[in-house]
Amino acid sequence: MSDAATPRVRDLDIVVYGATGFVGVLVAEYLAGHSPAGTRIALAGRSAERLEAVRAKLGVDWPVLVADAADEPALEKMAAAAHVVITTVGPYARHGRPLAHACAAAGTDYVDLTGEVLFARASIDENDDLARSTGARIVHSCGFDSIPSDLGVHVLHRRVSDDDAGELTDTTLVVTSLKGGFSGGTIDSMRNQLDVVRKDRDLRRVAASPYSLSPARDREPDLGRQDDMASLKASDVDPALRGSLAPFVMASYNTRVVRRSNALRDFAYGRKFRYREAMSTGTSPLSPVIAKVMKLGLGAVVAGLSLPPTRFVLDRILPKPGDGPDEKARNSGHFTMDLFTRTTTGARYRARVRAKGDPGYAATAVMLGESALTLVHDRDKLPASGGGVLTPATALGDALVERLRAAGLEISARPS
């Protein structure tokens, strides 16, 4: 049975689960101001009192639904009532699996913000076949993880295909501008995954594999070592670039999402498609030094969170779950990501994804909210992938690109 074959009748269009959390409130605010008239939305979480306070602050008359993340019957009832469930409740490996499964079983579309490779892998194993049978689109990583990466490659591939310029080969996303902070939820998710892999060798191998989210590892091309956290000379990515590139903290997750998109599309990007991400450190003479320091610093934070004595110190410094920047800081944030590729015909192309607003908060609220609205209002424009555990590109594709452009994001591709 597919979502196209059997129209679904539900009382609600969208449920925002985790609506009292920091990001959940931002998503609810975005939907309150940008949803088409008549969109039926509910707020959900553990506390009716706190949900009602959010509702009053927003000035809406949306219903509230009470459901604990561990209360499977309540989650099943909530999933069955809606066309789409948005969840901002993490760490997802700890709190997210029952809800994703409930949505897959109910034929309910689902979007989240996860950047947790082990959770995404578990969801694929538990829910992909089930979601295919019910028509549910289970779409992980619909925020700063990993929409800029996934849709950036999507529009790059689309432009190269339209120009009949071959297939993608070496492709690199470069973070050229970024202003924003890490959320406490992101840090908590990192802590949780480090705890898990430290105790389980098999899960450690899954987390380390560049193809950990791929549908079938044995179908992936043999492209040699894939270094997702490399320091690079910028001109090695594109002759027009200068300076050095440092590892990008989200690369180890985003790259796996993009590789899954390619595999789900039967390697439409190309059998020689190699993908990596990095961060510009500028063009000054100190750029190579800054890149090395950033790589060492990132490694030090990961190591520090892995060891109890240093974690104790870092926990007193790093943001706590539920913490976030004030409105002024959120509005002053921004990001620009440029993607560079060389095709099998020798042509060079580049894409750009750019947005205003703190990437992990203001911009993420737009991306997550528009992902849900795409599933509700643009079903006739969605890729013909049916149900399953999908990626933003394979589940939402051009329909989401159009919505995000209309919301103010730049998503473009052109010959270089």
Backbone torsions as a table, in degrees:
resi	resn	phi	psi	omega
1	MET	NA	136.6	179.2
2	SER	-118.7	165.0	179.4
3	ASP	-67.0	-26.3	178.9
4	ALA	-76.8	-30.9	-174.2
5	ALA	-76.8	-33.5	-174.5
6	THR	-126.2	100.8	177.9
7	PRO	-57.1	138.5	-177.9
8	ARG	-97.3	137.9	177.2
9	VAL	-111.8	115.7	-176.5
10	ARG	-133.8	154.3	178.5
11	ASP	-74.9	-25.9	-174.6
12	LEU	-127.6	151.7	172.7
13	ASP	-87.7	-47.6	-174.6
14	ILE	-136.2	134.9	168.3
15	VAL	-113.9	127.2	174.6
16	VAL	-97.0	104.8	-178.7
17	TYR	-94.8	130.6	-171.1
18	GLY	89.5	29.0	-172.1
19	ALA	-70.5	-10.0	177.9
20	THR	-97.4	-6.6	176.8
21	GLY	-77.6	170.8	-174.2
22	PHE	-59.9	-52.9	-179.1
23	VAL	-72.6	-35.3	179.1
24	GLY	-58.8	-41.0	177.5
25	VAL	-63.3	-41.9	179.6
26	LEU	-63.0	-39.9	178.5
27	VAL	-66.0	-43.5	178.3
28	ALA	-62.1	-41.0	177.2
29	GLU	-61.4	-42.1	-179.9
30	TYR	-63.4	-45.6	-179.5
31	LEU	-64.8	-36.6	179.2
32	ALA	-62.2	-32.4	-177.0
33	GLY	-96.0	-12.7	-170.9
34	HIS	-131.7	-0.4	179.5
35	SER	-76.4	140.2	174.9
36	PRO	-58.2	149.7	179.6
37	ALA	-54.9	138.7	178.1
38	GLY	90.3	-5.3	177.7
39	THR	-67.8	124.9	-174.4
40	ARG	-94.5	112.3	-172.2
41	ILE	-123.1	144.1	174.7
42	ALA	-129.2	152.8	174.5
43	LEU	-102.8	137.3	-176.6
44	ALA	-138.4	151.6	178.8
45	GLY	172.6	-163.7	-174.4
46	ARG	-84.8	-27.1	-170.7
47	SER	-119.1	116.3	177.7
48	ALA	-61.7	-39.4	-178.3
49	GLU	-62.5	-45.7	-179.6
50	ARG	-70.0	-35.4	176.6
51	LEU	-63.9	-41.3	178.6
52	GLU	-65.5	-32.8	177.0
53	ALA	-67.2	-40.4	176.7
54	VAL	-64.3	-43.9	179.2
55	ARG	-58.8	-43.8	179.4
56	ALA	-63.9	-40.5	179.5
57	LYS	-63.0	-38.1	-179.8
58	LEU	-77.3	-20.5	-178.0
59	GLY	69.9	37.2	179.9
60	VAL	-117.6	166.3	178.9
61	ASP	-111.5	28.0	-178.8
62	TRP	-65.2	145.4	174.5
63	PRO	-68.6	158.2	174.9
64	VAL	-115.5	141.1	-179.6
65	LEU	-123.8	131.0	-178.9
66	VAL	-101.8	124.2	179.4
67	ALA	-157.5	124.8	174.1
68	ASP	-80.7	149.6	-177.2
69	ALA	-63.6	-19.3	179.7
70	ALA	-102.3	-0.6	-177.3
71	ASP	-91.9	88.8	-172.8
72	GLU	-61.5	-42.8	177.0
73	PRO	-59.7	-39.7	178.7
74	ALA	-67.0	-38.4	178.2
75	LEU	-66.9	-40.3	178.3
76	GLU	-62.9	-41.4	178.4
77	LYS	-64.8	-42.5	179.0
78	MET	-63.5	-45.6	-179.7
79	ALA	-61.3	-40.1	-177.3
80	ALA	-69.7	-16.4	-176.6
81	ALA	-88.1	-11.0	-168.9
82	ALA	-126.8	157.2	169.4
83	HIS	-77.2	-38.6	-176.8
84	VAL	-138.2	136.7	171.1
85	VAL	-113.6	125.9	169.7
86	ILE	-98.1	131.6	174.3
87	THR	-128.1	132.0	175.4
88	THR	-113.6	15.5	-173.8
89	VAL	-90.7	107.9	177.1
90	GLY	-127.8	179.3	-2.3
91	PRO	-60.9	137.7	-172.6
92	TYR	-69.3	-32.1	177.9
93	ALA	-63.2	-28.5	-179.5
94	ARG	-90.0	-36.6	-171.0
95	HIS	-119.9	-8.4	-166.5
96	GLY	-100.9	-18.8	-171.0
97	ARG	-65.4	-41.9	179.4
98	PRO	-61.1	-38.3	-178.9
99	LEU	-70.1	-43.7	178.4
100	ALA	-59.4	-40.8	-179.8
101	HIS	-68.1	-40.5	179.0
102	ALA	-60.9	-40.2	178.9
103	CYS	-68.3	-42.0	177.9
104	ALA	-59.9	-42.3	-178.6
105	ALA	-68.8	-34.1	-176.0
106	ALA	-86.9	-3.7	-175.3
107	GLY	70.8	29.0	-176.9
108	THR	-103.5	130.2	177.1
109	ASP	-67.8	152.7	-170.2
110	TYR	-145.3	135.2	174.5
111	VAL	-134.5	144.9	178.7
112	ASP	-143.7	-172.8	-176.5
113	LEU	-116.5	14.9	-168.7
114	THR	-62.6	145.8	167.8
115	GLY	-126.8	26.6	-174.7
116	GLU	-103.5	110.2	-174.9
117	VAL	-64.9	-36.9	-178.2
118	LEU	-69.9	-37.2	175.6
119	PHE	-64.6	-46.5	-179.6
120	ALA	-61.1	-40.9	178.2
121	ARG	-63.6	-43.4	179.0
122	ALA	-63.3	-39.5	179.4
123	SER	-65.3	-40.4	176.5
124	ILE	-58.7	-47.8	-177.4
125	ASP	-65.5	-38.4	-175.3
126	GLU	-83.9	-31.4	-165.2
127	ASN	-120.0	-14.2	-171.4
128	ASP	-63.2	-51.5	-180.0
129	ASP	-62.4	-42.7	-179.8
130	LEU	-62.8	-46.0	-179.1
131	ALA	-65.8	-34.2	175.4
132	ARG	-62.1	-38.1	-177.8
133	SER	-73.0	-30.6	-178.1
134	THR	-96.3	-13.5	-177.3
135	GLY	86.7	4.7	179.7
136	ALA	-71.0	135.8	172.4
137	ARG	-99.1	105.7	178.7
138	ILE	-95.0	107.2	-170.2
139	VAL	-117.7	102.6	177.2
140	HIS	-82.3	158.9	166.3
141	SER	67.0	54.8	-177.9
142	CYS	-104.1	32.1	173.6
143	GLY	-127.3	-146.8	177.4
144	PHE	-59.3	-33.9	156.7
145	ASP	-89.4	114.3	-3.3
146	SER	-134.6	31.7	-174.5
147	ILE	-62.6	-46.0	179.2
148	PRO	-58.0	-40.7	179.6
149	SER	-67.5	-51.7	-172.0
150	ASP	-69.6	-44.4	179.0
151	LEU	-76.4	-27.9	175.0
152	GLY	-61.1	-46.6	177.2
153	VAL	-67.9	-36.4	178.4
154	HIS	-57.8	-50.1	-178.0
155	VAL	-71.9	-30.0	175.5
156	LEU	-63.5	-48.4	177.4
157	HIS	-61.4	-41.3	-179.5
158	ARG	-60.9	-43.7	-178.8
159	ARG	-68.1	-42.8	178.7
160	VAL	-61.9	-42.1	178.4
161	SER	-64.8	-43.5	179.4
162	ASP	-61.3	-32.7	179.8
163	ASP	-87.0	0.5	-177.6
164	ASP	52.4	46.6	-174.3
165	ALA	-103.6	19.5	176.6
166	GLY	97.5	-153.9	179.5
167	GLU	-115.0	163.0	178.4
168	LEU	-75.3	142.6	170.7
169	THR	-118.2	-122.3	-178.4
170	ASP	-62.8	121.2	-176.2
171	THR	-131.1	130.6	-177.1
172	THR	-131.8	129.0	170.4
173	LEU	-91.1	129.5	178.4
174	VAL	-117.9	120.8	173.8
175	VAL	-77.0	106.6	-175.1
176	THR	-96.1	-18.3	178.0
177	SER	-154.9	134.8	-177.5
178	LEU	-157.0	127.1	172.6
179	LYS	-136.6	116.0	-179.0
180	GLY	168.1	168.0	-177.1
181	GLY	-113.7	165.8	173.9
182	PHE	-81.5	140.2	177.4
183	SER	-83.9	154.3	175.1
184	GLY	-61.8	-32.0	178.1
185	GLY	-66.2	-38.5	177.4
186	THR	-63.5	-43.8	178.6
187	ILE	-63.0	-41.2	-179.6
188	ASP	-65.0	-38.3	176.5
189	SER	-63.7	-38.8	178.0
190	MET	-64.0	-44.8	177.6
191	ARG	-57.4	-47.0	-176.3
192	ASN	-61.4	-44.2	-178.6
193	GLN	-67.9	-39.1	177.9
194	LEU	-61.9	-38.7	178.1
195	ASP	-62.9	-41.6	-177.0
196	VAL	-67.8	-48.3	-174.8
197	VAL	-70.9	-25.5	177.7
198	ARG	-65.7	-29.7	-175.5
199	LYS	-95.8	-15.9	-171.5
200	ASP	-131.9	111.0	-177.1
201	ARG	-65.1	-38.5	-179.0
202	ASP	-64.6	-43.5	178.1
203	LEU	-68.3	-30.3	176.2
204	ARG	-63.3	-39.0	177.6
205	ARG	-67.5	-39.1	177.7
206	VAL	-61.9	-47.4	-178.1
207	ALA	-62.4	-31.9	-176.4
208	ALA	-83.5	-20.0	-175.3
209	SER	-71.0	131.5	176.6
210	PRO	-66.4	-15.0	-180.0
211	TYR	-113.1	30.3	-174.5
212	SER	-65.3	-20.8	178.6
213	LEU	-106.1	5.2	-177.7
214	SER	-71.5	148.4	-179.9
215	PRO	-61.0	-38.8	-179.2
216	ALA	-151.7	112.6	-176.5
217	ARG	-61.0	-33.3	-175.8
218	ASP	-72.3	-11.6	176.1
219	ARG	-91.8	-10.3	-179.3
220	GLU	-71.8	142.8	177.6
221	PRO	-67.8	153.9	177.3
222	ASP	-86.6	99.6	-176.6
223	LEU	-110.1	13.5	-179.3
224	GLY	77.5	-164.4	-176.9
225	ARG	-67.5	133.8	176.7
226	GLN	-111.5	104.6	-178.0
227	ASP	-93.9	102.2	-175.6
228	ASP	-82.1	-9.5	-177.0
229	MET	-126.8	47.0	-174.4
230	ALA	-88.3	152.4	164.6
231	SER	-95.7	135.2	-171.3
232	LEU	-133.0	155.8	166.7
233	LYS	-83.2	125.3	-172.2
234	ALA	-57.8	-37.9	-178.4
235	SER	-67.5	-16.4	174.2
236	ASP	-72.7	-21.1	177.0
237	VAL	-83.3	-46.2	178.7
238	ASP	-154.2	135.8	-177.1
239	PRO	-57.5	-23.9	-177.8
240	ALA	-80.4	-12.6	-176.7
241	LEU	-86.9	149.2	177.9
242	ARG	-126.8	162.2	177.6
243	GLY	86.6	-159.2	-177.8
244	SER	-122.9	160.7	-179.5
245	LEU	-122.4	132.5	178.6
246	ALA	-101.3	163.2	174.9
247	PRO	-60.1	142.8	175.4
248	PHE	-99.1	128.2	-169.9
249	VAL	-58.9	-30.0	-177.2
250	MET	-91.5	-0.1	-175.2
251	ALA	-61.5	-37.3	-175.6
252	SER	-64.8	-20.8	175.1
253	TYR	-97.5	-49.6	-175.9
254	ASN	-57.4	-40.3	-178.3
255	THR	-60.9	-35.2	-179.7
256	ARG	-70.8	-35.6	176.3
257	VAL	-64.4	-45.4	-179.3
258	VAL	-64.1	-40.7	177.8
259	ARG	-65.0	-35.1	176.1
260	ARG	-64.7	-40.9	177.9
261	SER	-58.6	-44.8	179.8
262	ASN	-61.2	-44.0	-179.7
263	ALA	-67.2	-41.2	178.6
264	LEU	-63.6	-26.0	177.9
265	ARG	-93.4	19.7	180.0
266	ASP	57.6	40.9	175.1
267	PHE	60.0	41.4	178.3
268	ALA	-64.3	-29.5	178.2
269	TYR	-66.7	-28.7	178.4
270	GLY	138.9	148.1	176.9
271	ARG	-76.3	-13.9	176.8
272	LYS	-107.8	17.6	-179.2
273	PHE	-72.2	116.8	174.1
274	ARG	-116.7	136.1	-173.6
275	TYR	-132.4	137.4	176.8
276	ARG	-148.6	167.1	179.1
277	GLU	-135.5	147.1	-179.9
278	ALA	-152.1	174.4	-175.5
279	MET	-129.1	129.5	-179.3
280	SER	-68.5	139.7	174.3
281	THR	-112.4	19.0	177.1
282	GLY	91.0	-173.4	-175.5
283	THR	-119.2	9.4	-179.6
284	SER	-72.5	164.9	176.3
285	PRO	-58.6	-21.4	179.9
286	LEU	-85.6	-2.6	-176.5
287	SER	-53.1	-45.5	179.2
288	PRO	-62.6	-36.6	179.3
289	VAL	-67.4	-43.4	179.5
290	ILE	-61.1	-41.2	179.9
291	ALA	-61.5	-43.1	179.5
292	LYS	-66.6	-40.4	179.0
293	VAL	-64.0	-41.4	178.7
294	MET	-63.3	-40.6	178.5
295	LYS	-64.4	-44.0	177.9
296	LEU	-64.8	-39.4	-179.7
297	GLY	-65.1	-41.4	178.0
298	LEU	-63.0	-43.8	177.2
299	GLY	-62.2	-36.4	-179.7
300	ALA	-67.0	-38.8	178.5
301	VAL	-64.9	-44.6	178.8
302	VAL	-61.6	-45.8	179.1
303	ALA	-64.1	-40.2	-179.6
304	GLY	-63.7	-38.3	178.1
305	LEU	-74.3	-16.1	-179.2
306	SER	-84.4	-18.5	-174.6
307	LEU	-113.0	127.8	-175.4
308	PRO	-52.7	-45.2	-177.3
309	PRO	-62.7	-46.0	-179.4
310	THR	-75.8	-29.4	176.1
311	ARG	-62.0	-38.9	-180.0
312	PHE	-56.8	-42.2	-179.8
313	VAL	-69.7	-47.5	-178.4
314	LEU	-63.6	-34.5	179.8
315	ASP	-63.2	-24.3	179.1
316	ARG	-83.2	-13.4	-176.4
317	ILE	-106.4	-43.5	-173.5
318	LEU	-73.4	158.1	-179.6
319	PRO	-60.7	147.0	177.8
320	LYS	-92.4	154.0	174.3
321	PRO	-54.9	133.9	-178.0
322	GLY	93.3	-14.5	177.1
323	ASP	-81.4	156.8	176.3
324	GLY	-173.0	167.0	-178.1
325	PRO	-71.5	158.2	177.8
326	ASP	-74.6	174.9	-173.4
327	GLU	-60.9	-40.2	-179.8
328	LYS	-61.5	-44.6	179.6
329	ALA	-66.4	-39.7	179.1
330	ARG	-62.7	-41.7	-177.0
331	ASN	-73.2	-24.0	-178.5
332	SER	-86.1	-7.0	-179.9
333	GLY	-75.0	168.7	178.6
334	HIS	-171.5	167.4	170.4
335	PHE	-152.1	149.4	171.4
336	THR	-134.6	127.6	178.0
337	MET	-125.5	124.8	178.3
338	ASP	-110.6	133.6	-179.4
339	LEU	-113.3	135.7	-177.2
340	PHE	-123.8	136.3	178.2
341	THR	-143.3	157.3	170.5
342	ARG	-121.3	133.5	-174.9
343	THR	-95.9	172.3	-179.6
344	THR	-67.9	-13.7	175.0
345	THR	-92.1	-0.7	-179.1
346	GLY	91.2	-0.8	179.9
347	ALA	-77.4	150.5	176.0
348	ARG	-111.1	136.3	178.1
349	TYR	-132.7	159.0	175.1
350	ARG	-142.1	152.0	176.8
351	ALA	-128.2	161.5	177.4
352	ARG	-139.0	136.3	170.8
353	VAL	-125.2	121.8	-175.7
354	ARG	-141.5	142.9	179.5
355	ALA	-152.2	153.3	171.4
356	LYS	-90.8	155.5	179.5
357	GLY	100.8	146.3	178.2
358	ASP	-51.0	125.2	-173.6
359	PRO	-55.5	-43.2	-174.8
360	GLY	-83.7	-5.3	-176.6
361	TYR	-128.0	-78.1	-175.5
362	ALA	-63.1	-50.2	-179.0
363	ALA	-67.7	-37.0	178.7
364	THR	-64.0	-38.8	178.3
365	ALA	-60.4	-38.7	177.2
366	VAL	-65.1	-48.6	-176.5
367	MET	-63.5	-43.8	-179.3
368	LEU	-68.8	-44.7	179.4
369	GLY	-61.4	-43.6	-179.6
370	GLU	-70.0	-29.0	175.0
371	SER	-61.9	-44.7	178.8
372	ALA	-66.2	-42.6	179.8
373	LEU	-64.2	-33.8	175.8
374	THR	-61.8	-43.8	-179.6
375	LEU	-65.8	-31.4	-179.0
376	VAL	-81.8	-47.6	-166.8
377	HIS	-104.0	-12.2	-175.3
378	ASP	-124.9	36.9	-175.4
379	ARG	-62.5	-30.0	179.9
380	ASP	-73.2	-11.4	179.8
381	LYS	-103.1	-2.9	-174.8
382	LEU	-72.2	152.4	173.3
383	PRO	-56.6	149.6	-176.4
384	ALA	-82.4	50.2	-177.6
385	SER	-92.2	-13.0	-175.7
386	GLY	66.9	-151.0	-178.8
387	GLY	-90.9	176.8	179.3
388	GLY	135.8	177.0	172.5
389	VAL	-86.8	107.4	-168.4
390	LEU	-116.2	179.7	175.2
391	THR	-110.6	165.1	177.4
392	PRO	-54.6	-40.6	-179.0
393	ALA	-67.2	-42.5	-175.7
394	THR	-81.8	-24.4	179.4
395	ALA	-89.8	-34.4	-168.6
396	LEU	-121.5	-36.0	170.4
397	GLY	48.5	-133.7	-175.1
398	ASP	-61.5	-30.5	-179.0
399	ALA	-61.9	-41.9	177.8
400	LEU	-73.1	-37.5	176.3
401	VAL	-55.5	-46.2	180.0
402	GLU	-61.2	-43.4	-179.4
403	ARG	-65.6	-43.3	-178.4
404	LEU	-67.5	-37.4	174.9
405	ARG	-61.1	-43.7	179.3
406	ALA	-64.6	-26.7	179.2
407	ALA	-84.4	-1.8	174.5
408	GLY	111.9	-3.6	177.5
409	LEU	-79.6	145.0	169.5
410	GLU	-92.6	124.4	174.5
411	ILE	-136.6	106.8	-171.0
412	SER	-143.1	162.4	177.0
413	ALA	-149.8	146.2	-177.6
414	ARG	-160.6	162.9	171.6
415	PRO	-62.8	145.7	-176.6
416	SER	-90.9	NA	NA
